Amino acid sequence: MSNYVTANPTTGVTEREFRTLDDSELATLVERTASAFGSWREVPDTDRAEALRRTAELYEKRSDELARTITAEMGKPIKQSEGEVQLAADIYRWYAEHGPDLLQNETLDPQGATESIVQRRPVGPLVGVMPWNYPYYQVARFVAPNLLIGNTIILKHASICAASSALMAEILHDAGVPSDAYINVYASSDQIAALLEDPAIQGVSLTGSERAGAAVAEVASKNLKKSVLELGGSDPFILLDTDDMARTAHIAAAARLSNAGQACNSPKRFIVLDDLYDDFVDKLVAEFDGAALGDPADPEIEVGPLSSIEARDGVAEQVKTAVEQGARLRTGGHPVDSAGAFLEPTVLTDITPEMDAYTEEIFGPVGMVYRASSADDAVRLANDVGFGLSGSVWSTDSEKAAEVADRLEVGMAYVNEHGTTLPGLPFGGVKRSGYGRELGRWGLGEFVNTRLRRISTK
C-alpha cells in the first residue's frame, strides 16, 4: 500500500491512494529537471513573472476546489483553508509584480574598473520538501521566487497532501510553467537523499521537523549543496499590560487555535506579568472552552481535527506527561470520542524547567501560560528555549513593547500582533528553528548566483 494517501482526519477513512516514485525513475527525473533548467533560465524574467501572475489567477478561480481538498486531507477549517489559498495567490502575484525589478543588475562603485555590477542568476535544479500543515502557502513561498529566478524544482510534499500537491502542479503547468520545470513527486526520504547526492541538483529547501531538517541538511552539506530550513517553534506571547483583557484573551486564543494549533509560528507560550496572570488564565480558558470544535467543512467551526490520529495521540501524550510531571491542566487535554483525530482545546499552567513541556514544541491546540515577575523575567522565559522562530509583545505602550521585542532571540519579532505573514516580509528563524529566509526580496536571495562582473580597460 502506498504511504501517499488521503486519510480524512475528520472521519478516519482513507479516501485515495497515489502511486509512489520508483527508484528506477530517479535518473530520468534528474535528466528532466536539468534539461528544463537549460531552457527555463533563458526565458525572460518578465515572461516567467507572467506565468506566476496566471498562477495567482488560477488559485483564485479554483479557490473552492483547492480549499475543500486540504480540508479533507489535513482537517483545516474551511474558512482557514480559503484564507490560505488566497495567501498563496497573493505570494505568486507579489513576485509577478515585484520580482523582475528585484532581479535587475546592481551597479557598484567601479573601484578601479570601468564598470562593476552585480548580476543575479539562477543556480539550477532545486529540491523542495514541504510539510502538511499549510500545503499551499509553504509551497508558494519556496516555489514563486525560485521559478521567477529561473531555477527548476522537484517538489516532494507531505504524504498526506498528495491530492493538493497534484493540484498545485496542474495549476502551475496550466499557467505556463513547463512540466519539467516544476515536477511533483511522491517520493520517500531515501529517494530525496539520493536526489541530493546527484551533481545536477544545486540545493534544497525544507519546512518540517527538526529531525527531518537535520537529516536533509546532513546529506546536502556532504554534497556541498545549499539548504534552507524552516523548522519548529515555541513562540512566546508576552503580555505586559492591556486595557481590554477580554479582547486580548480572544486574540491569543484565536491565534493559538488556528489550524488546530499546528503552526510553527503559533504563540505556544503565553508569558504574562503577575498582576494580569489570573485574569488572563481565566479568560483564556473560557475562550478555549467556547471554541467551536467539529467538522472542518462546516463554516462555523473554528477548530478541526489534527492532521491524523497519530498526531492527535502524540499531542495527548505530551499533555499527559506534562500533568504527570506536575503541570496544571486548566481545561481540555483529552481526545474526543469520535472517529476523527479531534483533541479538546487545552490550557496548561505551572510548567517548570524540569518538565518536558518547558522545552519541547507541542504541535496542537494547547496553550501554555507562564507567570513572569517583570519584563526582564518575561524576556528570560521567552529566550530560555532552543527555538527562535518568532515572538510577540503586547502592551498599550508600543514603544516600551518594542524595546522588549528587540531583546527576543527570534527571526521575527512583533508588537501587538503575532504571526503576521505577508508576501513582502521575510520569514524564517534562528537557533533550532532553522536558517535562511523566504518571502520578499530575501526569498530571491537564497538560491541565486550573486555574480560580480567587472569591465576594465588598459
N, C-alpha and C positions, 0 to 999 in steps of 0.2 A: 504494500500500500504506500502511496506517495505521502510524504510529510508536508506537501503543499496542498492544503485543504481549506475550504471554507467550513469551519465548525462554528455554527452560530452560537455565541456565548449566552444569548438570551434563552435559547431553547435546549442547548446541548446537543443539537442534531447536526451531523455532518452533511452538508448540502452539496458540495462539489469537491472533486479531486482533480489534480493537474499533473501532467507528465513532467517529471524532473529531467534535468540535463544528464546525458550520458557522458562518461569520461572520454569516450571516443570523439565527442563533439568539441572538446576544448580547443584543439589546434585550429579547427576551422573557425571557431568563434574569434580567436585572436587574429587570424588572417582577415576576417571580415571587418573587424573594427580598425585594424591597421590600414587596410585598403581604403576604408571610408575616410579615415583621417587625412589621407593624401589629397582627397578631393574637397572634403568639407572645409578644411583650413583655407582653401583658395576661394571659397565663396565670400563675396564682400560682406563685411560685418553688418551693413545695413540690410542685406538680404537675410542674414541669419537672425537679425533682430525682427524682421518681418515675420519669420516663422514663429518666433516667440509671441509676437502680438496675436497671431492667429491662434496660437495655443491658448492664450488667455480668453479669447472669444469663445473657443470651443468648450473650455471649462465652464464658462457662464451659461452657454447654450445647453450643456448636458449636466447642469448642476444637480437636478433631481436624481438622475441616474447615479452620478458619482457619489452623492451623499447617501443614498439608500445602500449602496454597495458597502461602504465602510461601516455603516450602522449594523449591517448584517454580519460583516466579517469580524469586527472587534468591539462592537457594542457601544459606540459613541452615540449619545442622544442626537436625534435627527437635526435639531436646530444647530447644535455644535458642529455636526458634520457639514451642514450647509455653510456655516461660517468658515470652516477650514477650506472648503472648495473655493470660496471667494478669496481667501487669503492667498492660496496658491495661484489663482488667476492674477491677483494683484502683483505677485512677485514676477511672474512671466512678463506682465505688462511693464513693470518698472524697469526691468533690464532691456526690454524692447525700446523704451523711450530714452533711457539714460546711458545704456551700455556703450553704444558706439562712441559717444563723446568721451567716456572714461577710458577708452582704448586708444585715444589719439596719442601721437608721439609727444613727448615732453622735451622741450628744449632746455638744455643746461648752459651754464656759463662755459664757453668753449675751452677755457683753461689751456691756452696754448695752441689750440687747433682752430681750423676754420669753422668747424661745427661739432658739437657734442649733443647727441639726442638719446633719449631712452625710448625704445620700442617695446611694445607688449605683444608677445607672440604665443600661440598655443604650444603646449609641451607634448601632446599626443594622447593616446587612448588612456582612459581612466576607468577605475572600478568604483562603484558606489555600493555600499552595504547599508541598507536602511531598516529602521525598526517599524513596528506595527502601530505605535500609539498616535502618530499623526501621519498617516500614509501619504497624503498628497503634499502637505506643507513641507515635510522634511526632504522629500524628493525634489521639490521645486527649488529649494534654496541651494541645493547642490547642482542640479541639472541646468537651471536657467543661465547662471553666469558662465558655466563651462561650455555649454553649447554655443553661447554667444561668442566666447573667445575663439572657438574653432576646435576645441577638443572633442573627442568622441567618447562615448560612455557605454560601459556594460553595467547594468543595474541589477543587483540582487536585492529583492525586497524580502521582508519577513515572510516566513512560510504561511502565516495565516492571512496574508494580504495578496494572495495570488490573483484574485479577481480584479482588485483595484489596480494592481501593477500592470495587468494586461490592458486595462482601460487607459492608463497613462501612456503606455507605448502606442496604443492605437491613436490617441489624440495627437501626440507629437508627430507621428507619421502623417496623419491627415493634415496637419498644419504645415507640412513641408520639410520636416527633418527626415533625411534619408533613413531607410530601415536599418542600415548597418552603422549609422552614426549614433543611434540610440538602440541598444539591444536589451530587452528584458529577458532575464534568465531565471529559471527555477533551479538554483544551484545549491550544493552543500558547502559547508565551511571548508572542507578539504579541497573542493574544486576552486573556491576563491583563492585559497593559498597557492594552488598550482598556477592560477592566472597571474598572481603577483610575482611569481618566480619567472615568468616569461619576460624577456628583454623588451618586448614591444609595449608592455604596459608601463605607464610612467608615474602612476600614483593611485592612491586610494583614499576615499573619504568614508568614514563610518560614523553612524549615530547609533548608540546602543549601550550595552552594559560595559562595565569596566573589564570584565573577563574577555568579552569579545574584542574590545578595543586593544587590550594588551596583546592578544593573540595576533590580530591583524598588524599591529604596529611592529611586532617582532619579525614577522615574515617580510614586511615592507622594508624595515631597516636592514635586514640581512641582504636584501637585494637592491639596496640603495635607492629605494623608492620613497617619495614623499608621502606622508599621511596626514590627514586632518581628522581629529577625533572629537566628537561631541558626546560625552558620556553622562554619568548620573549627576544628581544634585540633591542637596538637602538645604534648600534655600531658607534663609532667615527672613522673618517679617517682624521688624522691631517697632513696637508701639510706644512712643514717648509720651503722647498726650492726644486727646481728641475732644471735640466739642459735641460729638454725636456718637456715643458708643454703639447704639443700635445699628447705625449705618456702617460704622467701621467693622463690627462683627459680621454684618451681612456681606460686605465686600470680601472679608477674609474667608468666610465660608464658601462663597461662590468661587473664589479663586482656587481654593484647595479642592473642592469637589468637582470642578470642571474636568471632564474626561475621566470621571471616577478616580481622580487623583493620580492618574497615570501620565504625568508630565514631568520631565526632568527639571523644569524651571518652575514647578509649582511651589508655593510657600508652605513648606512642610513643618517648619519650626516657628511658632509664634512666641516671640520674646517680649514680655510685657512688664512694664515697670510696676513696682509693688502696689502703689495706690490705685492702679487700674486693673490689677490682675483678677480679682474675684469677679468684678462686674464683667470683664471680658470673657472669662471662662463661662459664666452663666449664660451670657447671650450667645456665645459661640455654640455651646451645647444645644441651645434652643434652635439655632439655625440648622445645625446638623440633624436634629430630630425632625425638623419640619421640612427638610429637603424631600422632594418627590422622587421616590425610588421605584423603578419599574421598567417596562418595555421601552427601550430607547427609540422605537419607531413612533411612539406617542409624542407629539409636540409639547405636551405639558410636563413631560418627565425631565427632571434635572440631573438625576444620577442613574446611569445604566449599570449593566454588569461589568465586571472586569473582563479582560480580554479572553480568559479561559478559566476553566475550573482549577487548573494547576496554579495559575496566577492568583486566583482568589484564595486558594488554600494556603499558598505561601505567605500572603499578607496576613491572613488569620493566624497563622503560626507565629509570625513576628509579634503580633499584638498579644497573643497568649504568653509568649516568652517574656515580653515587657512586663506584663502583670505579675507573672511568677517571680520576676526579679525585683518587684516592688513598686512598679508604676501604678498609678491610679487610673482605673477605667471609668471615665465620666459618662460615656454613652457608647452604644454600639458594640462593635468588636466581634460579631458572630456572623457566620454565613447564613444567608436567608434560605429557609427550607423551600427550595424550588428547584426546577430542572436547570436553571441557568447559573451563571457564575456571579451571583449577587452577594455583596457584603454590606452589612449595616454601616452607615457612616459613623466614624469612630473618633472620639476625643480622648487623648491620654494626657495626664499631667504627672507631676512629681517624678520626672525622669532624671536620673543621676548619671554621672560619667561612667559608673561601673556597669551600667546596663547596655545591652546590645543596641537598643533603640537610640541611644545617645549618638552613636557614630555611624549607623547604617542608614541607607535610604529605604523608606517604606513607600513602595510604588502602588498606592491605592488610596481609598478615601479615608485617610487617617490624619488628623491634625494633632500635633504635639505642642503643648503650651508650657513655656518656661517662665519662671519668675526672675526678674532682674532688679537689683537694688539701685541701679543708676545707669546712665547712658554708657559709661565705661564698662560696667558689668555686662550690659547687653552686647556691646561690641566683642567682649571677650567670649561670651557664649556663641555669638554668631560665627566667629572665626575658629572656634575650637573643634572643627571637624575637618576631614580630609577633602571635602568637596569645596568648589568655588565657582559655581555657575552664575547665580545671580542672587540678589538680596534687595530688600526694600526697607525704608524707614518712613514712619508715619507720624506726622505732627502738624499742629496748626501753625508752627513756626518753620517754614520751609528752609530758611537759611540755617537754622540750628540742625534740622534734619539732614541737610546736605553735608554739613560738617561731619555728622556721624556716618553718613553713607560713604563718604570719602575714605573712611577707615575700614571698610569691608573688603575682605580678600576675595573678590569675585570678579568675573569678567563683565558683569552688567549690574550697575547699582541704580536703584530707582528711589525717588522720593514721592510719596503719596500715590503710587501706583505699583503694580507688581506684574512682572512677566510680559510687559508690552513687547510685541514683536511686529515690526513693520519692514517692508522691503528695503528701505534705505538705511536701516540701522544695523550695526554689526551685532552678530550673535555668536557667543562662544564663552568658554570658561577658562579657569586656571586650576592648578592643583589636580586632584583626581577627577575633575570634571572634563579634562581633555585639553586640547590645544588646537590652535588655528581659528579662523573666523569665517563665518558665512554671512551672506546678505550685504547689500550696499556695495560700495566700491571695494570693501575689504574682501568680499566674496570673489571678486575678479582678480584678487592678488595672490591667491593660494597656488593655483596650478597654472602658472603663466611664466614664460621666459621673459624676464625683465632684462632686455638686451640693450647694451650700450653700443652705439655706432658713432665713431668719430671720423671726421674727414680732416686731414692735414695736407698742406701744400708745402713743398720745399721751396 
